[in-house]
Amino acid sequence: MNRAFKPRLLLALIFLITACVTRPLAIDSNFDSEKLAEIDTAIHAAIEAGRIPGGVIVIGRGEATYLKAYGNRAIEPDPQLATTNTIYDAASLTKVLATAPAIFLLQERGLLGIDDLVSRHIPEFGGEGKDDITIRHLLTHTSGLRPGINPSGSWSGYDEGIERAIAETSMTDPGFAFRYSDINYILLGEIVTRIAGMSLDKFVASEIHGPLGMADTGFLPLASKGGRIAPTERTADGTMLHGVVHDPTSRRMGGVTGHAGLFTTVDDLARYARMLLDGGRLD
């Protein structure tokens, strides 16, 4: 992968997808046992306070890995213990685990430029203050577009979502203000789809996650893995989201979008992080 995809993205990746089996673990001498105890205390306190049902932590140092699960991955209708291979909805980490690296990979192959106008790859995108928006602006959330697509109405479908993203009006000139926007990455996902000639999920599976050995990472997780997937919340109609993307816009668009929809495990995240730390190489 292009070296422009720097390890600073680890700040977005190393999060407590937090799921703890409380059996003791043998502590590798590479790790500070006192610090590990502090981590245990902090996670247990969060569980007891009801802030999280559980979590999974992974710490790597050299060739050594510390991996531990805490609490539950589900609390209703029946509690389920979290396991180190629990699959989580990665939410907005989709942006840095799938969409951004896909864009950089296409750049590396000479199929796009980071400073290309968005309209070069999505000709319908223009006017309304959008003529000067580039791929770089989308990547860095400096496009001037709103945070998200208008949720009103009963619309659904990938194509409808893309049409709405394309029809957005810029709020400010590009390059002058940071505004975190799902629309930016919805458009980036569409650019990947148009250039690659396949959907975003298929492209990242074959070109990124597959080669990295991230076997439990992907959109629309297989039903066969359902027992390992952590639910997210109960919707207004009483449905518990389980193996279905939590993000409402991605859900309306079918679950494969550039801003959300990816599912993963902490072990797969660790593989991705190691790849970044090694300048785009792994194993």
N, C-alpha and C positions, 0 to 999 in steps of 0.2 A: 504494500500500500504506500501511497505517497507520503513522504516524511512531513508534509505540511499538516498531516493529521496528527497533531502533537499530543504528548502525554498529559497536557493540561486537561484534556477531556476526562481524565480519570476523576477529576473533581465531581463530574456529573455521574460517573459510573459507580464509584465506591460509596454506596449508600447501604444502609441496613435494609435490604429487602428483608426486612427483618423477620425469620421463622424460628424451643430448646429442649431437646432431649437432655435431661439433666444428669445422665450418667457421666461419670468422670472420664476425662480424656488424658492420655499420656502426653505430657508437655514436652515438646522438642526443646532442646537447649538453645535453639536459635531464637526463642521467644522469651520475653520478660514475663515471668509468672505473676508478678505483682500487677503489671499492666493488664494481663489477661483477666485477673481477678477483678480489676476495676471495670473492665468491659462487662463481665458477667453481672456485677452489681448494678450497673447502669441499665442493662437490658432487663434484668429481673424487676428492677424498680419500675420501668416503663410498663411491663406486663401487669404488675400488681396494681398500678395506677389506672389500668384500663386504656392506656394510650395506644397499645398495640396488642394483638393476641399472641404474637410470638415473632420469631425471626430467625435468620440464618446469617452467620458471619463467616467470612473467609479472610485470612491474612496470609500473605505470601512474603517470604524472605529468602532470597536465593532459591534453592531447590526445595526448601521446606514450606509446608502449607499447614496452617491451623484452620480447621473447619469444624463448626459446631452449630447445632440447631437448638432453639429455645421455644418453649411454650407450644402453642397450637397454631396450625395453619387455618383451621376453621373452628368456629365456636357454636355454630348452629346449622342444622337442627341437632347434630350430635358433634361433640368435640372431636377433632382429629389432631393428633400430634404433628407438629412440624418435623420434617425430615430434611436432611441436607440436600436431597434431590427434589424438594418441593419446587414446583413451577409457579412463577409469579407473573402477573400482568406487569410488564415493564413500563407501562404508561409512556410518559414523555421521554424516557430513555430510548424509545424507538428512534428519536431524532439522531442520537449519537451512536446507536448500535446498528442502525440500518441505513437511514437516509443519507446522513452526511458521508459515511464511508462509501456509499454507492456513488455519490456525486464525485468524490475524489478519485474513485477508481475509473470512472468515465473520463475524468480530466486526464488521468495518467495515460489512458489509452488514446488521448487526442480527440475524443468525441465531443468535448465541450470545453469551454474556458470559464474559469471562475468569474471573470469580468464580462462574460457574455450578457447581453440584454436578455431578460426573461422572454421577451417577445420573439427572440430568435428561435426559441424552442417551443414556445406556445404562442403562435401568431395572433390568437384571439385576445391575448393579454396586452392591453394598451389603452391610451386615453385616460381620462379621469386622474391625471397626475401620475400615471404608472409607466410612462414611456421610457424613463431613465432607470428603472429598477433592474438591477443585475442579480445574477445568481449569488454573488458575494453578499449583496444586501439581504437576500432571503436567508442565507446561512447564518449571518450575524445579527439577525433581527433588527436590521436598520432600514427596512423597506418602506416604512411609513404606513403599512397596512394594519388593520385592526387586530386585536388579539385572537378573535375567532369568528367563524361564520355565524351569521344571525340564526339562532336556534328556533325562531318562530315558524309556525306552520307545520304541516305534517309531511314534509318532503322526506325522501329516502332515495338511496342508490348512489353508487360511486360517481356516475356521470353527472347526476344532479349536484352532488357536492362539489365536483370540479367546476361546473358551470358557475356556481355561487362564488367559489373562490376567485375565479377569473373575473367575475363581474364586480368584485370589491372596488371601492374607491379609496385612493390613498389619502390618509389623514394628514401626513406631513411629507415634505420632500425627502427622497431617499438619501441615506447617508448622514443625517443630521441628528437623529434621536434613536435611542434603543427602546424598542417596545416588543416584548416577548410575544410572539404570534404563532399560533398553530397554523394559520393560513400560509405563512412562509413555507412551512415544511409539507403541507398538503400540496403546494405547487411544486416543490422540489421532488416529491414522490412522483408527481405526474411527469415531470421532466425525465426522470429515470425511466419511467414506463415508455414514454415516447421514443427515447433514444435507444433503449435496450430492446424494444419490440416485445416486451413481456411485462407482466405485472411486477410491482416492487417486491412482493413476497417471493416470487420465483427467482428474480434476479439475485437478491441477497442470499437466498438459500444456496444457489449454485455457485455464486462467485465470492461470497464472504463467509457465511456461517458454516457451510459445508466444508470448505477447505480448512477452516480453523478448528474443525472437529467439535463445533457447538451443536451437539446432537439434540439438545432439548430446547433450542431456540428457534422461534418461528412465529408466523402469524397463524391464526385459526388453528390452534393446537388440536392434535389428533384426539378423537374420542377415547382411543386406547390409553391415553395418558391422563384421562380425566380424574382418576383417583389421586393423582399427585398435584393437581392444580389447586392453588389457594383461591377461594372465592373472594370477591371484593365487597359487594354490598347488596342489599335488597332494594330493588327498584320500587317506584310508587305503586305498581300493580302487584307487588308482593313477590316478584320473581327474584330469586337469588342468582346473581351473576356468577357463573362458574364456568370458566373456559371461554367466556365471551368478553370481549374488550369492555372495560369500564367506561372509557371516554365516550360520551354520547354522540359526538360528531362522527368519530370513527365507526361507532356501532351503526349509525344510520347509513354510513357509506359501505357497509359490508365487512368491516373489520380489517381491511388492508389499506392503510393510509400512511403518509409520510410522517405524520406527527404522533401517532399512537397506534397500538394494535399488536405490538410484539410481545411475546411471552418468553421467559427465560428462567434459568436456574442460576444460583450463585456460583456454581462451578463453571458454567459457561461464561458468566461475566468475568470470572477470574482469568479464564483463558484469553478473553478479549483484552483485558487489562495488561496481561503479560505481553501480548502481541504489541500493544502500544509502547510499552516500556522498552521493548527490544527493537524499536524503529520499524515496525511493520512485519516482523518475522516471528514465527512460532515453531518450536520443535525442529 
